[in-house]
Amino acid sequence: MKKRAISLILVLILAALLLHLDFSVSYTGSYAYYVSNWADVKIPNLVTAILADWRVYDSMGEAIILFAAVAGAYLVSEGGE
């Protein structure tokens, strides 16, 4: 019963926090950077520009980490003998 009460309190706190978030449109940050450097990027679509130009190193790093995790799990599970 005590765990249910704690869980309910945590869910209510999370719901209150989510309801107070500001979901208004903001044209600052990455959008402002993209618009101000439009000529340098040379990609007309915002999503494509972010994925192809700015996030390529982040995506490559994530792929390397995923490969390392899979290889480590394979070796730890005695599959690499």
C-alpha positions, 0 to 999 in steps of 0.5 A: 500500500505504501508503494502505491501511495508513493507511486501515485504521488510521483505520478501526480508531481510529474503530471503537474510538471508536464502541465506547466511546460511552455509549448509556445513556438520559439524562433530562437536557438537552432532556428535562428542560427539556421536562418542566419546561416542559410547561405552557408548550409545550402540545404532548403529543408530545415530537417534535412539540414539538421540531420545532414549538416549538424547532427552527422557527428552526433549520429556517428557517435551514437552508432559507434556506442551502439556497436560497442554495446552490442559487441561488449554484450556478445563478449560478456555472454560468452559468445566470443570464445 
